[in-house]
Amino acid sequence: MTSRSAHRTFRILAVAATLALAGAAPAAGPAIDAVVKDDKGKPVEDAVVYLAPGPGAAPAAARAPGRAVMDQWKQEFIPYVLAVEAATTVNFPNRDNIKHHVYSFSSPKKFELPLYSGTPAAPLVFDTPGVVVLGCNIHDWMVGYIYVLPTPYFAKTGADGKARLESVPAGAREVRVWHPRLRDATEKTGQTVTPGAGGAGEVAFAVVLKREWRIPRPAGSRYDPNQQN
């Protein structure tokens, strides 16, 4: 092989290596797989699994504020449970063709959005951790929850009771669970998990839930897309 050919081959290999490195996905951090079941062994949906605040996470002020949506559709809040990090702005669009009057008396975020349709002009900032219970002053059966967290590491369970926390800080971490009907304080649910470098850590919660109590829709008040207030 001539020196010119060798030089050309080296350049081709160098370019190929550079492209391979540029296209390589960054290494993902460890993950934690969680499953939440009730005391009868049934999967719990809409449970929020999260890391207790600790070292390794940048404070919310150091990151761009998050954005989220609490929708209103068919005279219900969607999602039923919305988990957000503190400092997140939340929009409250009303996709019904009737008006809603959204409010909360919860101490982390007391607010009122008077009777409106469409989308309010400005979203609301949820900057204090805690549970915010939502209601509608027109439709008493409409109830929703915004769970404001002091950490970016959280996930919500699906119908199978499972959730995955992605790219969590390395090392032993305390994992907790919250649900609107949780009987015990969420601080009492903590479990220590150490995700491995080669795979996800695993944690299982067995929780006791309070009996569900919600104001039922009045008889004959099933959602009618043509209904007007």
C-alpha positions in Angstrom: 0.0 0.0 0.0 1.4 3.4 -1.0 1.7 6.2 1.5 -1.1 8.1 -0.4 -3.4 5.1 -0.2 -2.6 4.6 3.5 -3.3 8.2 4.2 -6.7 8.0 2.4 -7.6 4.8 4.3 -6.7 6.5 7.6 -8.9 9.5 6.8 -11.8 7.3 5.9 -11.5 5.4 9.2 -11.1 8.6 11.1 -14.3 10.1 9.6 -16.2 6.9 10.2 -15.1 6.8 13.8 -16.1 10.5 14.3 -19.6 9.8 12.8 -20.1 6.8 15.0 -19.2 8.8 18.1 -21.5 11.7 17.0 -24.4 9.4 16.4 -24.0 7.5 19.6 -26.8 8.1 22.2 -25.6 9.4 25.5 -25.4 6.7 28.2 -28.7 6.6 30.1 -28.6 6.9 33.9 -29.9 4.1 36.1 -33.7 3.5 36.4 -36.0 2.3 39.0 -39.0 0.1 38.2 -41.9 0.3 40.7 -45.1 -1.6 41.1 -47.9 -0.4 43.5 -50.7 -2.7 44.7 -53.3 -2.3 47.4 -53.7 -4.5 50.4 -55.8 -7.0 48.4 -53.0 -7.3 45.7 -54.8 -5.3 43.0 -52.8 -2.8 40.9 -53.1 0.8 41.9 -53.5 3.3 39.1 -52.6 7.1 39.4 -50.1 6.5 42.2 -47.1 8.9 42.1 -43.8 7.2 42.7 -40.9 9.5 43.4 -37.4 9.9 44.9 -37.3 11.7 48.2 -35.2 14.9 47.9 -31.5 14.2 48.3 -28.1 15.0 46.8 -27.5 14.7 43.0 -30.4 16.7 41.7 -30.1 20.2 40.4 -32.5 22.6 42.2 -35.6 23.7 40.3 -34.2 27.2 40.0 -31.3 25.8 38.0 -33.5 24.2 35.3 -36.0 25.7 32.8 -39.5 25.7 34.4 -41.7 22.8 33.3 -45.1 23.1 31.6 -48.1 20.8 32.1 -51.8 20.7 31.2 -54.8 19.9 33.4 -57.6 19.5 30.8 -61.3 19.6 31.2 -63.2 17.2 29.0 -66.7 15.6 29.3 -67.1 17.4 32.6 -64.1 15.7 34.2 -60.5 16.8 35.0 -58.0 14.9 32.8 -55.7 13.6 34.0 -57.4 12.7 37.4 -53.9 13.0 38.9 -51.2 15.4 37.5 -47.7 15.2 39.0 -45.4 18.1 38.4 -42.2 19.5 39.8 -42.3 22.7 41.8 -42.1 25.8 39.6 -44.1 24.2 36.8 -46.7 26.2 35.0 -50.0 24.5 34.4 -52.6 25.4 31.7 -56.3 24.7 32.4 -58.0 24.4 29.0 -61.7 23.8 28.9 -62.5 21.6 25.8 -66.2 21.3 26.8 -68.7 23.6 25.1 -70.0 24.6 28.5 -68.3 26.8 31.0 -66.4 25.6 34.1 -65.3 27.5 37.2 -62.1 25.9 38.5 -60.8 26.5 42.0 -58.7 25.1 44.8 -58.7 25.8 48.6 -55.5 23.8 49.1 -52.7 25.6 51.0 -49.9 24.9 48.4 -51.9 26.8 45.8 -55.2 28.6 46.4 -56.7 30.0 43.2 -59.9 30.6 41.3 -60.5 30.7 37.6 -64.0 32.3 37.3 -66.5 30.9 34.8 -64.8 30.4 31.5 -64.5 28.4 28.3 -61.5 27.9 26.1 -58.1 28.5 27.7 -57.4 31.1 30.4 -55.0 33.9 29.2 -52.2 32.9 31.6 -51.2 29.6 33.1 -50.7 29.2 36.8 -47.3 28.5 38.5 -47.3 25.7 41.1 -44.2 26.5 43.2 -45.0 25.0 46.6 -44.8 21.2 47.1 -47.9 19.5 48.3 -51.3 18.3 47.3 -53.6 20.6 45.4 -57.2 19.4 45.2 -59.2 20.8 42.3 -62.9 21.4 42.0 -65.5 23.0 39.7 -67.9 25.5 41.2 -70.5 24.5 38.7 -70.1 20.7 38.5 -69.6 19.3 42.0 -68.6 15.9 40.9 -65.5 17.2 39.1 -62.5 16.5 41.3 -58.8 16.4 40.3 -55.4 16.5 41.9 -52.1 18.2 41.2 -49.3 16.7 43.2 -46.4 19.2 43.4 -43.0 17.6 44.0 -39.7 19.0 45.2 -37.8 16.6 42.8 -37.7 16.0 39.1 -37.6 12.2 39.6 -41.1 10.9 39.6 -43.6 8.8 37.5 -47.2 7.9 37.7 -48.5 4.3 37.6 -50.8 3.1 34.8 -53.7 0.6 35.1 -51.2 -2.2 35.7 -49.8 -0.4 38.8 -46.4 0.0 37.2 -44.1 3.0 36.8 -40.5 3.7 35.8 -38.3 6.4 37.1 -35.7 7.2 34.4 -32.1 8.5 34.7 -32.1 8.8 38.5 -28.9 9.7 40.4 -26.6 6.8 41.2 -26.4 5.4 44.7 -28.9 4.4 47.3 -32.1 6.4 47.1 -35.3 6.6 49.1 -38.4 6.0 47.0 -41.9 7.0 48.1 -45.4 6.7 46.8 -48.4 9.0 47.0 -52.1 8.5 46.0 -55.2 10.6 46.7 -56.7 7.8 48.7 -53.5 6.7 50.6 -54.3 6.0 54.2 -50.8 6.6 55.7 -48.6 9.6 55.2 -46.4 9.3 52.1 -43.3 9.7 54.3 -44.1 6.4 55.8 -44.0 4.6 52.5 -40.3 5.1 51.9 -38.1 2.3 50.8 -34.4 2.4 50.0 -33.4 1.2 46.5 -30.0 1.1 44.8 -30.3 0.8 41.1 -27.4 -1.1 39.5 -25.2 0.2 36.7 -26.3 -2.6 34.4 -30.0 -2.6 35.1 -32.9 -1.0 36.9 -33.6 -1.2 40.6 -36.9 -2.6 41.6 -39.3 -1.7 44.4 -42.8 -2.9 45.2 -45.3 -1.1 47.4 -48.3 -2.6 49.1 -50.5 0.3 50.3 -53.8 0.7 52.1 -56.3 2.9 50.4 -59.2 4.8 51.9 -62.6 4.2 50.6 -63.3 6.2 47.5 -65.8 9.0 48.0 -66.9 11.3 45.2 -70.0 13.2 44.6 -71.9 11.3 41.9 -73.3 12.9 38.8 -76.9 13.8 39.3 -79.4 11.4 37.6 -79.7 12.2 33.9 -76.6 14.4 33.8 -74.5 12.2 31.5 -72.3 14.3 29.3 -74.1 15.7 26.4 -71.8 17.4 23.8 -74.7 19.7 22.8 -75.5 20.7 26.4 -75.2 24.4 27.2 -75.0 26.2 30.6 
